[in-house]
Amino acid sequence: MLSIKNLGVYHGYVQAINNLSLEAKEGELLVILGANGAGKSTLLGTIAGLYRPSAGEIIFRNNSIAGQKPDQVVKQGISLVPEKREIFSSLSVLDNLMLGAFHRYRKDKSELMNDVKEIMELFPALKGRERDQAGSLSGGLQQMLAIGRGLMSRPTLLMLDEPSIGLAPLVVREIMSILVQLKKKGVTIILVEQNTKSALKVADSVLVMERGGITHSGSSSDVIADSLIQEAYLGKAHTN
C-alpha cells in the first residue's frame, strides 16, 4: 500500500530524515518506536504533505505523493491524527468532525451525518455531546474526537502520532482496542507511540527509528525478543 524509498527531509539545515525506506502493507497495524528527536513525527508529517522531502520516493497505491500538499494527500486516502490532538477548542464536537470531511462536504454532504453516526458508535462516550465545545471535553474524549475527525475523511491509511500522551491507562487500552477494530474494518494504520508495551500488544509489525533512519524492523514478537530493544524500550525486567 505505502512504499517509501531513500527518503530525505530537512528542517532548515538539519537533516531530520536520512535515507529512510519502509513498506506498510494493506490492512496491517504498523508501529513505529523511537526516542524523542528520532524523526518519527517528521516522517508522518512528510507522508501527510506537511513537509517537503529533499530526496526519495513516497508511493501510495502506485501513485507518487512526495511533495503533494496536505489537501491533495487527504484526497488520496491518507489521514493524520497529529500529536497533541490539535482540535479546535472553541468549536463544537460536531463542527470538529465536519472539518475532517472538508474535502467531501459539497460532494457527499448528504452522507456526512451517517458518517458522524458511525463515529459515535465507535466512540459511544461522545454520544450526546455533539453540541458541546470541544475544549470542554476530557483529554481522553478529545483524543477520541481527534481520531473521529481523521476518520471523517474516509481514509484507507490512518496515521496517529502519540495518541496516548497524557491519558489514563484505561483510556489508552480503549483507544488501542478501537485501533484494532478499525484494522479489522480494512483501515491500514501507522502508529507512532512511546507507550511501547501498549503499542506492541496491537502491532502486526514494528519499526524502530534512530537519528532519522530505521535501525530495527520485524514482527511484534521479533522486536520483543530483541535484548537491545527490551533494554531501551521495555525495561530490563521485561519478559515475554
Secondary structure, DSSP 8 states (H G I E B T S, - for coil): -EEEEEEEEEETTEEEEEEEEEEE-TT-EEEEEE-TTSSHHHHHHHHTTSS--SEEEEEETTEE-TT--HHHHHHHTEEEE-TT----TTSBHHHHHHHTTGGGHHHHGGGHHHHHHHHHHH-GGGTT-TTSBGGGS-HHHHHHHHHHHHHTT--SEEEEE-TTTT--HHHHHHHHHHHHHHHHTT-EEEEE-S-HHHHHHH-SEEEEEETTEEEEEEEHHHHHH-HHHIIIII-TT---
